[in-house]
């Protein structure tokens, strides 16, 4: 087995969406890290031999004020960079992410159509995400997807999978959530 080469950066606890299965909503909110704290973590990761950074968050990383600067910081140091995201911020911001060195995005695509809007608690969320996916395909940017399986979307999994295949998704991760996050209460 090869050792891990990737560091995850938690950049924010803020999120515009309210996914009912998201354990982050049940966790105590973390304070926003400073840019200095993030660069220090990157520097420690580089010193430890890690050469990949994935921007995550106890929220939506694309809305973080530090998203663009930390992507640039990592890119300047030769790290491969990616982001796990819902795509909430739209095309202009993602164009900047890729311009500043992001290698690929992993989109949280938990359903298609109005079901995704309902899961996210945001009318038009699916349309915004679909525009981002179409744009990434037009630009030749690689993207992956994750689909959290829960009671509210499992019946639509075949349709969601077919959509992601049609959209040239590089790979799809099907996720299960466990009740130990506090959801059992």
C-alpha distance (Angstrom), angle and dihedral (degrees) to the residues before:
residue distance angle dihedral
X1 . . .
X2 3.78 . .
X3 3.79 118.6 .
X4 3.78 120.4 -108.3
X5 3.80 113.8 -87.9
X6 3.81 98.1 -176.8
X7 3.77 133.9 89.0
X8 3.80 120.9 -160.6
X9 3.79 117.6 -142.8
X10 3.80 117.0 -155.7
X11 3.80 100.3 -152.4
X12 3.81 104.5 169.6
X13 3.77 145.9 4.9
X14 3.80 92.9 -153.2
X15 3.81 121.2 104.5
X16 3.80 131.3 169.0
X17 3.80 91.5 -150.2
X18 3.81 132.1 75.6
X19 3.80 106.1 -152.2
X20 3.83 105.9 -177.4
X21 3.81 94.4 -139.6
X22 3.80 97.2 46.4
X23 3.78 109.3 120.5
X24 3.81 90.2 -159.3
X25 3.80 88.3 76.8
X26 3.79 88.5 60.8
X27 3.79 95.8 48.5
X28 3.78 125.4 87.3
X29 3.80 107.8 -96.8
X30 3.77 113.4 -105.6
X31 3.80 120.7 -139.4
X32 3.79 114.4 -103.8
X33 3.80 109.7 -94.7
X34 3.78 118.1 -121.2
X35 3.77 121.0 -119.2
X36 3.81 87.7 -111.5
X37 3.80 91.5 55.5
X38 3.80 90.5 50.2
X39 3.81 94.6 48.1
X40 3.81 90.3 47.5
X41 3.82 89.5 54.8
X42 3.81 90.3 48.5
X43 3.80 90.8 49.4
X44 3.84 91.0 50.5
X45 3.81 89.6 48.6
X46 3.79 92.0 50.8
X47 3.81 91.0 47.6
X48 3.82 87.9 52.3
X49 3.80 92.4 53.4
X50 3.80 99.5 -100.8
X51 3.79 114.5 142.2
X52 3.80 103.7 176.5
X53 3.80 130.6 70.8
X54 3.78 125.8 -164.4
X55 3.78 116.3 -168.3
X56 3.77 109.7 -139.7
X57 3.73 130.9 154.9
X58 3.71 146.9 -171.3
X59 3.77 79.4 -109.2
X60 3.81 137.0 11.1
X61 3.83 110.2 -34.9
X62 3.80 95.4 -160.5
X63 3.82 91.2 68.8
X64 3.80 94.0 54.9
X65 3.79 116.2 115.1
X66 3.80 86.7 -138.6
X67 3.81 96.6 53.1
X68 3.80 97.5 95.3
X69 3.82 97.6 38.9
X70 3.81 93.7 47.4
X71 3.81 91.7 48.1
X72 3.78 88.5 52.5
X73 3.82 92.2 45.7
X74 3.80 91.5 53.0
X75 3.80 94.3 42.4
X76 3.82 91.3 51.9
X77 3.81 88.3 55.1
X78 3.79 93.4 52.3
X79 3.79 97.6 -105.3
X80 3.79 122.5 146.6
X81 3.81 108.0 -123.1
X82 3.78 136.7 -157.0
X83 3.80 140.3 160.0
X84 3.80 134.4 -141.5
X85 3.79 102.8 -142.1
X86 3.78 148.5 151.0
X87 3.79 89.2 -136.9
X88 3.81 89.6 -119.2
X89 3.80 96.9 152.0
X90 3.79 98.7 59.4
X91 3.77 138.1 -136.7
X92 3.81 102.2 -46.3
X93 3.78 93.1 56.6
X94 3.81 93.3 43.4
X95 3.79 90.6 49.3
X96 3.80 86.5 57.2
X97 3.82 92.0 46.6
X98 3.79 91.2 55.9
X99 3.82 91.8 42.1
X100 3.80 89.3 53.2
X101 3.78 93.3 52.7
X102 3.80 111.1 -82.2
X103 3.80 108.1 153.0
X104 3.80 98.8 -162.3
X105 3.79 144.8 -19.6
X106 3.78 129.6 -126.9
X107 3.80 105.8 -149.6
X108 3.79 123.9 -154.7
X109 3.82 100.3 -132.8
X110 3.80 103.6 170.1
X111 3.81 95.6 166.1
X112 3.79 142.5 -19.5
X113 3.79 132.8 -106.1
X114 3.76 122.9 -1.3
X115 3.80 91.3 -15.6
X116 3.81 89.4 68.9
X117 3.83 88.9 47.9
X118 3.81 88.5 52.8
X119 3.82 93.5 46.8
X120 3.80 92.3 49.0
X121 3.82 91.7 40.7
X122 3.80 90.0 -129.5
X123 3.81 128.0 111.3
X124 3.81 110.0 -132.0
X125 3.83 95.4 20.0
X126 3.81 92.2 122.9
X127 3.80 92.1 49.7
X128 3.82 91.2 50.0
X129 3.80 91.5 48.0
X130 3.81 92.1 46.7
X131 3.82 90.7 51.9
X132 3.81 89.1 52.1
X133 3.82 92.1 49.4
X134 3.81 91.8 47.9
X135 3.81 90.5 47.9
X136 3.82 92.5 49.5
X137 3.80 89.1 51.3
X138 3.83 91.2 49.1
X139 3.81 90.6 49.7
X140 3.80 93.1 46.0
X141 3.83 93.3 -118.2
X142 3.78 116.2 154.1
X143 3.78 117.8 -126.3
X144 3.77 137.7 175.8
X145 3.79 130.8 -162.4
X146 3.76 141.1 -143.1
X147 3.79 125.0 -155.6
X148 3.79 118.3 -163.2
X149 3.80 108.4 -148.0
X150 3.78 115.3 -142.4
X151 3.78 139.7 143.0
X152 3.81 92.8 -82.7
X153 3.82 98.1 57.9
X154 3.81 111.7 21.3
X155 3.81 93.5 100.6
X156 3.82 89.9 58.6
X157 3.83 96.2 49.9
X158 3.84 94.6 105.9
X159 3.83 90.8 52.0
X160 3.81 92.1 45.4
X161 3.82 91.8 48.4
X162 3.81 91.9 48.7
X163 3.82 90.4 49.5
X164 3.81 91.8 51.4
X165 3.82 92.2 48.3
X166 3.82 90.4 49.4
X167 3.82 89.2 50.8
X168 3.83 92.7 56.1
X169 3.79 95.0 -113.8
X170 3.82 108.6 -175.4
X171 3.81 92.4 -140.0
X172 3.79 138.3 -17.8
X173 3.81 125.8 -141.8
X174 3.79 116.5 -157.7
X175 3.80 109.0 -150.3
X176 3.76 132.3 -158.4
X177 3.79 121.9 -162.2
X178 3.77 120.9 -142.0
X179 3.82 124.7 -142.3
X180 3.80 93.9 -126.6
X181 3.81 88.8 88.5
X182 3.78 89.8 76.6
X183 3.80 97.2 -92.0
X184 3.80 91.9 117.5
X185 3.82 91.3 73.2
